[in-house]
Amino acid sequence: MVMASSGGGAIPTSTSFAQLSACKSFRFCSSSVLNCRTWVPCKGWNGTTQLVKISHSSPKRRLFISRAVASVETEQGRTPAKEEFKDIGQSRPLWKASIDFKWIRDNKEAVALNARNRKSVANVELVVELYERLCNLQTEVESLRAERNVVANRMKRKLDPSEREKLIAEGKHLKENLVALEEDLAQLTDKLQREAQSIPNSTHPDVPIGGEDAASLRKMFGTKCEFDFPVKDHVDLGQELDLFDFDAAAEVSGTKFYYLKNEAVLLEMGLINWALSELVTRGYTPLSTPDIVRSSVLEKCGFQPRALNTQVYSIEGTDQCLAGTAEIPVGGMYMDQIIDDSLLPLKFVAFSHCFRTEAGAAGYATRGMYRVHQFSKVEMFVICRPEDSDSFHEELISIEESLFSSLGLHYKTLDMPSEDLGAPAYRKYDVEAWMPGLGRYGEISSSSNCTDYQSRRLNIRYRPAIEESNPSTVDKPKKRKGQLKFVHTLNATACAVPRMIISILENFQQKDGSIIIPEVLQPFMGGVKAISPKSKQ
């Protein structure tokens, strides 16, 4: 394919940047990289080569050019020096969070202490330094723009040729300086975003400070089951009852996958339908969500798809990932939207498949279905006004406790400590059920209040309605629209299927090898009351 000369050439087939992988055939024209205005041949999503225009004015040029340079130079056997990428935004963020930098600066010590308490790698000092540099640079840019406007206005007057030439030269000089400063401003803004996005959410004042051992007990329900026979774990029970096939799944898909068989399939479907039914009657709207999400949506929800030991499966050659929880696609539904105040709160119960790498997981707790790469889950998600999020967090954890109590499980609810909180969480409760075969408590659910951490990244806002009363009339108070605010988001697990199956099999096993199905689940399993050994049926 012949590449068109700079500034001209045939018009290529229309192709969006989202459909392109890194350029496979890039050659520089005579102009500099940042000033290049030329068509370059690029490999499209379907393998065909198409032309894409790279220009100085393109908002995505820096990322695209850096990818192109990296691809070509690597193919040619030379690794580009770091300074070659310095001015073309190799790691420029593709989205920006609405972070309150002024608040961070004014509360620097408290923000830094919060980061330390949560074992965060965020550099608060650097964020404040970058913000102050940004403010100073913005002042310089605004000053130059004002000077440029003055010169432009003077040019409109009747002037002597010499004076006009002088103003033209001055205007050109101001423009060159302004372009340079604006480029510096863009790069500084990008760096500030990258650093600030690593700062975790604030922490509820009642959250225990410390590691996992510092968790405080909120509630203990029931007692441990007592058995007069040797207790088996879910793996042995499942094999004897012909409920699982881990070996075949390992051959077909790899380790930490499984086949469910016979009554285990009915149990999975019964758990899902039971959880959905319970939540719908409580006013939650049912959803079924996509399994694949864009990496940017996942990042805005507070996850790190490209981090070391990430729990996220990324799809090679795309900007997409497999969702690890329905929280991500449900939150993404309202990305970049302004929600009518009258619609709040929004309460959802979402069924989804979840995919996790389980990187770094090891030990006995990984046996069987406890830690797997794919599973089904029913998730609750709430979007509400800021002043209501604490009460909705209490509602969510109360629903979880009610569900698990109705199953007859022995569990404890923990208020998780600062070091155990993910970056988005303001406060998090975990529910751990007793698992006799495992010989310890195992997490079956969690509930998090993320306040405005996710909404500031997803850009989900609402405009409060403000009532105005007029004492001189008897009319009803009028409502006017207030200033836009960010909503609060919360999430909680209603039913993580594998952990629930483990809890039911191990807690309700009988001496004859059968499993008693909790009464509340029986209608959702076609009336099945017990799972018995096949030889005894």
Salt bridges, closest charged atoms under 4 A:
GLU73 OE2 - ARG78 NH2 3.33
GLU84 OE2 - ARG78 NH1 3.07
ASP106 OD2 - LYS102 NZ 3.08
ASP106 OD1 - ARG105 NE 3.36
GLU125 OE2 - LYS108 NZ 3.40
GLU129 OE2 - ARG133 NH1 3.99
GLU182 OE2 - ARG145 NH2 2.95
GLU183 OE1 - ARG61 NH2 3.78
GLU183 OE2 - ARG62 NH1 2.52
ASP190 OD2 - ARG62 NH2 3.13
ASP190 OD2 - ARG92 NE 2.73
ASP206 OD2 - HIS204 ND1 3.96
ASP233 OD2 - ARG367 NE 2.64
ASP236 OD1 - ARG367 NH2 3.31
GLU240 OE1 - LYS232 NZ 2.72
ASP242 OD1 - LYS261 NZ 2.71
GLU263 OE1 - LYS534 NZ 3.24
GLU278 OE1 - ARG282 NH1 2.94
ASP291 OD2 - HIS353 ND1 3.41
ASP319 OD2 - ARG294 NH1 3.08
ASP341 OD1 - ARG385 NE 2.90
GLU358 OE1 - ARG371 NH1 3.47
GLU379 OE1 - LYS377 NZ 2.56
ASP388 OD2 - ARG385 NH1 3.71
GLU394 OE2 - ARG218 NH2 2.90
GLU395 OE2 - LYS347 NZ 3.24
GLU401 OE2 - ARG218 NE 2.94
GLU401 OE1 - LYS219 NZ 3.93
ASP415 OD2 - ARG427 NH2 2.58
ASP420 OD2 - LYS428 NZ 3.39
ASP430 OD1 - LYS428 NZ 3.02
ASP452 OD2 - ARG456 NE 2.85
GLU468 OE2 - ARG480 NE 2.49
GLU506 OE2 - HIS234 ND1 3.29
